Amino acid sequence: MMPMVADVLALRQAALLMASTSRLPIPEPEAYAMLLDGLGLLGFVFL
């Protein structure tokens, strides 16, 4: 009976680990600002 409890606990721990690592990071506003600055600079250079 003990190995069965250990298996359930291991499965639960694996599920919690997968759930906590599958979140996608949300970019900060500064990242969008740098992207737009770079695109604007490219547009200015190639005008």
Biopython code that builds the backbone (N, CA, C, O; Angstrom):
import numpy as np
from Bio.PDB.StructureBuilder import StructureBuilder

atoms = [
    (1, "MET", "N", (0.826, -1.196, 0.000)),
    (1, "MET", "CA", (0.000, 0.000, 0.000)),
    (1, "MET", "C", (0.868, 1.256, 0.000)),
    (1, "MET", "O", (0.454, 2.267, -0.567)),
    (2, "MET", "N", (2.031, 1.236, 0.600)),
    (2, "MET", "CA", (2.893, 2.409, 0.639)),
    (2, "MET", "C", (3.398, 2.839, -0.738)),
    (2, "MET", "O", (3.426, 4.038, -1.014)),
    (3, "PRO", "N", (3.803, 1.902, -1.624)),
    (3, "PRO", "CA", (4.257, 2.349, -2.945)),
    (3, "PRO", "C", (3.159, 3.086, -3.714)),
    (3, "PRO", "O", (3.451, 3.986, -4.501)),
    (4, "MET", "N", (1.910, 2.710, -3.490)),
    (4, "MET", "CA", (0.812, 3.362, -4.195)),
    (4, "MET", "C", (0.668, 4.825, -3.744)),
    (4, "MET", "O", (0.419, 5.706, -4.567)),
    (5, "VAL", "N", (0.822, 5.076, -2.464)),
    (5, "VAL", "CA", (0.753, 6.444, -1.940)),
    (5, "VAL", "C", (1.907, 7.270, -2.490)),
    (5, "VAL", "O", (1.722, 8.432, -2.853)),
    (6, "ALA", "N", (3.086, 6.682, -2.553)),
    (6, "ALA", "CA", (4.252, 7.386, -3.086)),
    (6, "ALA", "C", (4.041, 7.728, -4.558)),
    (6, "ALA", "O", (4.429, 8.809, -5.001)),
    (7, "ASP", "N", (3.426, 6.810, -5.327)),
    (7, "ASP", "CA", (3.158, 7.073, -6.741)),
    (7, "ASP", "C", (2.174, 8.230, -6.901)),
    (7, "ASP", "O", (2.354, 9.082, -7.770)),
    (8, "VAL", "N", (1.148, 8.262, -6.076)),
    (8, "VAL", "CA", (0.164, 9.344, -6.147)),
    (8, "VAL", "C", (0.820, 10.672, -5.810)),
    (8, "VAL", "O", (0.564, 11.677, -6.474)),
    (9, "LEU", "N", (1.664, 10.689, -4.784)),
    (9, "LEU", "CA", (2.361, 11.921, -4.412)),
    (9, "LEU", "C", (3.324, 12.370, -5.507)),
    (9, "LEU", "O", (3.450, 13.565, -5.772)),
    (10, "ALA", "N", (4.002, 11.417, -6.141)),
    (10, "ALA", "CA", (4.926, 11.758, -7.220)),
    (10, "ALA", "C", (4.165, 12.327, -8.412)),
    (10, "ALA", "O", (4.620, 13.291, -9.029)),
    (11, "LEU", "N", (3.023, 11.751, -8.741)),
    (11, "LEU", "CA", (2.209, 12.265, -9.845)),
    (11, "LEU", "C", (1.696, 13.664, -9.540)),
    (11, "LEU", "O", (1.680, 14.532, -10.414)),
    (12, "ARG", "N", (1.281, 13.878, -8.312)),
    (12, "ARG", "CA", (0.778, 15.197, -7.922)),
    (12, "ARG", "C", (1.889, 16.242, -8.000)),
    (12, "ARG", "O", (1.667, 17.358, -8.471)),
    (13, "GLN", "N", (3.074, 15.878, -7.540)),
    (13, "GLN", "CA", (4.200, 16.806, -7.585)),
    (13, "GLN", "C", (4.586, 17.115, -9.035)),
    (13, "GLN", "O", (4.897, 18.261, -9.360)),
    (14, "ALA", "N", (4.566, 16.112, -9.895)),
    (14, "ALA", "CA", (4.887, 16.333, -11.306)),
    (14, "ALA", "C", (3.848, 17.228, -11.968)),
    (14, "ALA", "O", (4.199, 18.086, -12.778)),
    (15, "ALA", "N", (2.583, 17.039, -11.637)),
    (15, "ALA", "CA", (1.524, 17.869, -12.211)),
    (15, "ALA", "C", (1.662, 19.317, -11.757)),
    (15, "ALA", "O", (1.471, 20.236, -12.553)),
    (16, "LEU", "N", (1.990, 19.528, -10.488)),
    (16, "LEU", "CA", (2.182, 20.889, -9.992)),
    (16, "LEU", "C", (3.384, 21.560, -10.643)),
    (16, "LEU", "O", (3.343, 22.754, -10.939)),
    (17, "LEU", "N", (4.450, 20.805, -10.868)),
    (17, "LEU", "CA", (5.635, 21.352, -11.507)),
    (17, "LEU", "C", (5.332, 21.747, -12.943)),
    (17, "LEU", "O", (5.756, 22.811, -13.396)),
    (18, "MET", "N", (4.603, 20.902, -13.661)),
    (18, "MET", "CA", (4.255, 21.214, -15.050)),
    (18, "MET", "C", (3.338, 22.422, -15.119)),
    (18, "MET", "O", (3.486, 23.251, -16.016)),
    (19, "ALA", "N", (2.407, 22.540, -14.205)),
    (19, "ALA", "CA", (1.471, 23.659, -14.214)),
    (19, "ALA", "C", (2.191, 24.970, -13.911)),
    (19, "ALA", "O", (1.828, 26.014, -14.454)),
    (20, "SER", "N", (3.192, 24.929, -13.063)),
    (20, "SER", "CA", (3.879, 26.165, -12.688)),
    (20, "SER", "C", (4.904, 26.599, -13.722)),
    (20, "SER", "O", (5.276, 27.772, -13.752)),
    (21, "THR", "N", (5.377, 25.685, -14.577)),
    (21, "THR", "CA", (6.395, 26.050, -15.559)),
    (21, "THR", "C", (5.823, 26.294, -16.945)),
    (21, "THR", "O", (6.573, 26.669, -17.845)),
    (22, "SER", "N", (4.538, 26.099, -17.154)),
    (22, "SER", "CA", (3.978, 26.241, -18.491)),
    (22, "SER", "C", (3.419, 27.636, -18.752)),
    (22, "SER", "O", (2.836, 27.874, -19.810)),
    (23, "ARG", "N", (3.585, 28.554, -17.816)),
    (23, "ARG", "CA", (3.086, 29.910, -18.024)),
    (23, "ARG", "C", (4.022, 30.680, -18.934)),
    (23, "ARG", "O", (5.242, 30.594, -18.798)),
    (24, "LEU", "N", (3.449, 31.433, -19.861)),
    (24, "LEU", "CA", (4.257, 32.245, -20.755)),
    (24, "LEU", "C", (4.555, 33.585, -20.103)),
    (24, "LEU", "O", (3.681, 34.173, -19.466)),
    (25, "PRO", "N", (5.764, 34.068, -20.253)),
    (25, "PRO", "CA", (6.090, 35.368, -19.668)),
    (25, "PRO", "C", (5.386, 36.493, -20.422)),
    (25, "PRO", "O", (5.219, 36.424, -21.640)),
    (26, "ILE", "N", (4.983, 37.509, -19.703)),
    (26, "ILE", "CA", (4.329, 38.667, -20.305)),
    (26, "ILE", "C", (5.387, 39.745, -20.500)),
    (26, "ILE", "O", (6.031, 40.160, -19.537)),
    (27, "PRO", "N", (5.577, 40.208, -21.753)),
    (27, "PRO", "CA", (6.600, 41.238, -21.984)),
    (27, "PRO", "C", (6.267, 42.538, -21.264)),
    (27, "PRO", "O", (5.100, 42.905, -21.128)),
    (28, "GLU", "N", (7.290, 43.219, -20.813)),
    (28, "GLU", "CA", (7.098, 44.496, -20.138)),
    (28, "GLU", "C", (6.894, 45.593, -21.185)),
    (28, "GLU", "O", (7.321, 45.440, -22.329)),
    (29, "PRO", "N", (6.253, 46.682, -20.811)),
    (29, "PRO", "CA", (6.022, 47.772, -21.770)),
    (29, "PRO", "C", (7.309, 48.311, -22.394)),
    (29, "PRO", "O", (7.304, 48.762, -23.540)),
    (30, "GLU", "N", (8.405, 48.265, -21.645)),
    (30, "GLU", "CA", (9.674, 48.754, -22.182)),
    (30, "GLU", "C", (10.121, 47.928, -23.384)),
    (30, "GLU", "O", (10.760, 48.455, -24.294)),
    (31, "ALA", "N", (9.794, 46.651, -23.394)),
    (31, "ALA", "CA", (10.168, 45.808, -24.530)),
    (31, "ALA", "C", (9.438, 46.262, -25.785)),
    (31, "ALA", "O", (10.025, 46.310, -26.866)),
    (32, "TYR", "N", (8.155, 46.596, -25.644)),
    (32, "TYR", "CA", (7.408, 47.100, -26.798)),
    (32, "TYR", "C", (7.952, 48.459, -27.234)),
    (32, "TYR", "O", (8.026, 48.735, -28.432)),
    (33, "ALA", "N", (8.327, 49.298, -26.297)),
    (33, "ALA", "CA", (8.873, 50.615, -26.634)),
    (33, "ALA", "C", (10.180, 50.471, -27.407)),
    (33, "ALA", "O", (10.402, 51.183, -28.387)),
    (34, "MET", "N", (11.050, 49.551, -26.974)),
    (34, "MET", "CA", (12.305, 49.343, -27.689)),
    (34, "MET", "C", (12.053, 48.785, -29.083)),
    (34, "MET", "O", (12.757, 49.146, -30.026)),
    (35, "LEU", "N", (11.060, 47.911, -29.227)),
    (35, "LEU", "CA", (10.717, 47.366, -30.540)),
    (35, "LEU", "C", (10.261, 48.485, -31.468)),
    (35, "LEU", "O", (10.711, 48.569, -32.610)),
    (36, "LEU", "N", (9.375, 49.337, -30.983)),
    (36, "LEU", "CA", (8.892, 50.440, -31.809)),
    (36, "LEU", "C", (9.999, 51.435, -32.124)),
    (36, "LEU", "O", (10.052, 51.967, -33.233)),
    (37, "ASP", "N", (10.883, 51.695, -31.168)),
    (37, "ASP", "CA", (12.032, 52.577, -31.429)),
    (37, "ASP", "C", (12.921, 52.004, -32.531)),
    (37, "ASP", "O", (13.358, 52.725, -33.428)),
    (38, "GLY", "N", (13.178, 50.724, -32.454)),
    (38, "GLY", "CA", (14.015, 50.080, -33.465)),
    (38, "GLY", "C", (13.375, 50.105, -34.841)),
    (38, "GLY", "O", (14.047, 50.364, -35.840)),
    (39, "LEU", "N", (12.076, 49.837, -34.895)),
    (39, "LEU", "CA", (11.386, 49.884, -36.182)),
    (39, "LEU", "C", (11.355, 51.302, -36.735)),
    (39, "LEU", "O", (11.513, 51.502, -37.939)),
    (40, "GLY", "N", (11.153, 52.287, -35.865)),
    (40, "GLY", "CA", (11.175, 53.677, -36.303)),
    (40, "GLY", "C", (12.535, 54.091, -36.819)),
    (40, "GLY", "O", (12.641, 54.813, -37.810)),
    (41, "LEU", "N", (13.583, 53.629, -36.142)),
    (41, "LEU", "CA", (14.945, 53.940, -36.591)),
    (41, "LEU", "C", (15.219, 53.314, -37.949)),
    (41, "LEU", "O", (15.808, 53.958, -38.817)),
    (42, "LEU", "N", (14.805, 52.078, -38.144)),
    (42, "LEU", "CA", (14.976, 51.430, -39.451)),
    (42, "LEU", "C", (14.205, 52.180, -40.531)),
    (42, "LEU", "O", (14.711, 52.378, -41.636)),
    (43, "GLY", "N", (13.002, 52.590, -40.219)),
    (43, "GLY", "CA", (12.213, 53.350, -41.186)),
    (43, "GLY", "C", (12.861, 54.676, -41.533)),
    (43, "GLY", "O", (12.823, 55.098, -42.689)),
    (44, "PHE", "N", (13.456, 55.339, -40.553)),
    (44, "PHE", "CA", (14.124, 56.614, -40.782)),
    (44, "PHE", "C", (15.374, 56.418, -41.636)),
    (44, "PHE", "O", (15.652, 57.217, -42.530)),
    (45, "VAL", "N", (16.125, 55.358, -41.361)),
    (45, "VAL", "CA", (17.370, 55.099, -42.095)),
    (45, "VAL", "C", (17.075, 54.762, -43.549)),
    (45, "VAL", "O", (17.811, 55.191, -44.437)),
    (46, "PHE", "N", (16.025, 54.011, -43.809)),
    (46, "PHE", "CA", (15.739, 53.569, -45.167)),
    (46, "PHE", "C", (14.803, 54.492, -45.935)),
    (46, "PHE", "O", (14.309, 54.123, -47.001)),
    (47, "LEU", "N", (14.552, 55.691, -45.408)),
    (47, "LEU", "CA", (13.721, 56.653, -46.151)),
    (47, "LEU", "C", (14.454, 57.272, -47.297)),
    (47, "LEU", "O", (13.892, 58.098, -48.015)),
]
sb = StructureBuilder()
sb.init_structure("model")
sb.init_model(0)
sb.init_chain("A")
sb.init_seg("    ")
for serial, (resi, resn, name, xyz) in enumerate(atoms, 1):
    if name == "N":
        sb.init_residue(resn, " ", resi, " ")
    sb.init_atom(name, np.array(xyz, "f"), 0.0, 1.0, " ", f" {name:<3s}", serial, name[0])
structure = sb.get_structure()
